[in-house]
Amino acid sequence: MDEAVNENFIGEVLPASPHSSHRRDAGPWRHLPHSAPLDMPIQDFAKPVEVVAEIRRRGYWVPRTAIFAGAAVLTAAFAQELFSILSFVVITPVQFLFLILSTIAFGWIAIGSLSAALGFLPLFTGDRPDSIEPPLPTSPLTSRTALLFPVYHEDPARIAGAVEAMVRELEHLGRNQNFDVFILSDTRGDEDGAKEAAVYRALSGQLDEIASIYYRRRIKNTGRKAGNIADWVERFGAAYESFIILDGDSVMSGGTLVSLAAAMEADPKAGLIQTVPRLVGGETLLQRLQQFASNTYGPSVAAGLAFWHRDQGNYWGHNAIIRTAAFAEAAGLPELPGRKPFGGHIMSHDFVEAVLLQRAGYGVHMMPSLEGSYEGMPPNIIDVVARDRRWAQGNLQHLAIVSQPGLTPMGRLHLGMGAASYLISGVWAMSLIVGVVLALQGQQMIPSYFRDDKTLFPIWPTIDPGAALRLFMATMIVVLLPKALGLLLAWQQARREGTFFGAIRVTIGVLVETVYSVLIAPIFMVTQTVGAAEILAGRDSGWNAQKRSDGALTFDDAMWFARWHTAIGGIVGAIAWTVSPALLAWMSPVILGLVLAGPVSWLTSLRAGAFERWALATNEDRKPPAVLVDAGHRSRDWARKIAMPNGLTQQPDAAAA
């Protein structure tokens, strides 16, 4: 069977022979449109490319200078104050190392806090922070857009429910003919493949009169998710002006889909428009905590990023629309030389694809104010750590790309900051270790009161308690600033809605989330530090399916996961106690987080209690959007159909007819 016939076959497809090099898809069923090939050349990072969509950028230096110059001033002030505390006459090498590590960690926090502060200003005054204007969902459409669901051992009931809810909203808006759906599977194994194929065949038959639902499963999952999407672009991309990437737990409203497609039509220089998905659907305490944090503090952070990124933003891999021709022309990913984890296919492909679109001159935008974009998150700390380990490897892999001569300055900044986000935990951990060493050294060493023989009066080794207190308070202000800004925005919303108790509830929620975040932060400090060390030593993370539900851990599993955290916390606590109660008090947040890592991991994996569900309720929890409610109902319906022996109605095969 030649490839042209194979592309349009509807029916039972047997697994390909290992000698059939032209076959791309596995059985047992698939439904694909006519081929519409689009060339996607591999890019060379070392070579500048011809800018095909020149954008005149004016005034971009103002917000970027405000961020980085402001952070530099704050960091310099921090370093000066810490230096005055550490060195009463001269600074020792260990003190100098502590100064450097602490200053780096503070500088990183200062950049994030100032970015959130810049984003807070337009939100507080009622302005839109978007780098491209979101069109109304009633805007006319002339283009065709593909909705792509790359899946890898995902729950087909969840995907089918989300697809059906989104398609029916598009039908309600009268825009269903502008969108086609592709479920692009990389699931391994004929048994799992047959199960998901049966669900998507039934889904395709059920929605046949509303929209086209296509499904294919690759024989070889070369390049993982990036290769999955590239395969679609090369085979079908020419038929679609743009495509919207969705994740296994993504849902987007019909109005949001239409607004994204209309925005892409309106700006021919736009290559990618990223929404800011809201975290929803969480049942465990950890999910509730992260939903609350993301949806309360996240808006000012996202607005700040849009404010200084402008049209040179970043891409998070899903819930975004991409211009197909621009992506094919500019974003073909090469294999990196060398062995894993730095060599091979590019794991965090989204960052790199955004950088490649930027260097070709296309705008990479963010729409923080566009609502109707949703996603879920892992249910417990162990699953978050597993996902985080993959992300860390992908981001640290960018260190092999960031110095290439063909990139733009903003592209280098995105890649560098992505890698630094996983190295900063190691910096924090090292600063704590050096701080303990300093305390031990101060306890054991006999001070020298005379610098040399000519000194007539002793020099007393004193620390200014006022300076130490000022430094501590200033650090806390910078660290907690994003939370305070998010709380102010929540109070403003409660005032607009006239709900006094809403302001009380969100205030309690911030306090609860802050306590848990203090306890959880040391857990991630250790896991990210160890993960980065493993990656730099050459250990690959592999590729496992993402767990999205059923997150409850047994107490024994949680304690075993946290065994090293607990041991480290106990050792550090014992050392701090031997030095002084003051040192123990200073390090108590970190020590408590490590010692209680097991119980906290277990507790946060359980279903959130009534009080936590009330205090940590988000807008989507209190007023669930219609598309989420519908997707949930339809997912449960599909799960019941799958569980029944004849629940999935068999559609007649065209070939048999």
Secondary structure by P-SEA (a helix, b strand, c coil): ccaaaaaacccccccccccccccccccccccccccbbbbbccccccccccccccccccccaaaaaaaaaaaaaaaaaaaaaaaaaaccccccaaaaaaaaaaaaaaaaaaaaaaaaaaaaaaaaacccccccccccccccccbbbbbccccccccaaaaaaaaaaaaaaaaaacccccbbbbbccccccaaaaaaaaaaaaaaaaaacccbbbbbbbbcccccaaaaaaaaaaacccccccbbbbbcccccccaaaaaaaaaaaaacccccbbbbbbbbcccccaaaaaaaaaaaaaaaaaaaaaaaccccccccccccccccaaaaaacccccccccccccccccccaaaaaaaaaaaaccccccccccccccccccccaaaaaaaaaaaaaaaaacccccccccccaaaaaaaaaaaaaaaaaaaaaaaaaaaaaaaaaaacccccccccccccbbbbbcccaaaaaaaaaaaaaaaaaaaaaaaaaaaaaaaaaccaaaaaaaaaaaaaaaaaaaaaaaaaaaaaaaaaaaaaacccccccccccccccccaaaaaaaaaaaaaaaaaaaaaaaaacaaaaaaaaaaaaaaaaaaaaaaaaaccccaaaaaaacccccccccaaaaaaaaaaaaaaaaaacccccccccccccc
